[in-house]
């Protein structure tokens, strides 16, 4: 004698936790694809590192002797945390270019045809690019130690500074993913590459905002890159170049809040752009 069993449709469907777990696992698998691509073709990664190291050497040794820091201190110690933050900004271009290339070549459409979570593709790109940036940051910090930069605080403060730098990178990942899905032409990628430079330079990466005209200094201080650079300097025990104002008192808070706001805006925009993607 057999007994018929019925399954509730609700019980048969995976729960929200299961779907999130699957999306996370699938995202890690897709991230592995991107990491393998970098292993096989590492030149973009190598040239990006070389460019950042060149900027450090050029500004630190070529121009550094002519730059005074408000509040005093060594310019190289002031410059390095700013360059770490700038490297996180420069990663936006590579994220956008990679997403645009995958979308243009139809690779993203192939992923969309698979029985995987719609968020997996973006998560895979985010995981891979964040890992890339973490390695780049470690190499840049080692390069800084070689040329004389030294953090002077404890391990906890240094670790928090690194986390805030990667937190900025994580938020900018979603900007790059959105732009790569929304604007896939070569001209759009070039335009973003050009626009990243004014954003990076109109900050406190290279000089203190207090040395700028008042209106320009105010704009530079509100730059998210400036908040992260100042917070990193503070946490590493390096000169901040800030002697007064809200950034002097709340740099760590600002470096935490800016990336959160960017993520809350651009992560949903990236999800919408992915759902509407057409070749």
LINFEN-V485366 format. One record per backbone hydrogen bond with DSSP energy under -1.0 kcal/mol. NH is the residue of the N-H (numbers start at 1). CO is the residue of the C=O. If there is no record, write none. Layout:
nh-><NH	NH>
co-><CO	CO>
This chain:
nh-><12	13	19	20	21	22	23	24	25	26	27	28	29	30	31	32	33	34	35	36	37	38	39	40	41	46	47	48	49	50	51	52	53	54	55	56	57	58	59	60	61	62	63	66	67	72	78	79	80	83	84	85	86	87	88	89	90	91	92	93	95	96	97	98	99	100	101	102	103	104	105	107	108	110	111	112	113	114	116	120	123	124	125	126	127	128	129	130	131	132	133	134	135	136	137	138	139	140	141	142	143	144	145	146	147	149	152	158	159	160	161	162	163	164	165	166	167	168	169	170	171	172	173	176	177	178	179	180	181	182	183	189	190	191	192	193	194	195	196	199	200	201	202	203	211	212	217	218	219	220	221	222	223	227	228	229	230	231	232	233	234	235	236	238	250	254	255	256	257	258	261	262	263	264	265	266	267	269	270	271	272	273	274	275	276	277>
co-><8	9	15	16	17	18	19	20	21	22	23	24	25	26	27	28	29	30	31	32	33	34	35	36	37	42	43	44	45	46	47	48	49	50	51	52	53	54	55	56	57	58	58	63	64	69	74	75	76	79	80	81	82	83	84	85	86	87	89	90	91	92	93	94	95	96	97	98	99	100	101	102	102	106	107	108	109	111	114	117	119	120	121	122	123	124	125	126	127	128	129	130	131	132	133	134	135	136	137	138	139	140	141	142	143	144	236	154	155	156	157	158	159	160	161	162	163	164	165	166	167	168	169	172	173	174	175	176	177	178	179	185	186	187	188	189	190	191	192	195	196	197	198	201	208	209	213	214	215	216	217	218	220	223	224	225	226	227	228	229	230	231	232	233	246	250	251	252	253	254	257	258	259	260	261	262	263	265	266	267	268	269	270	271	272	274>
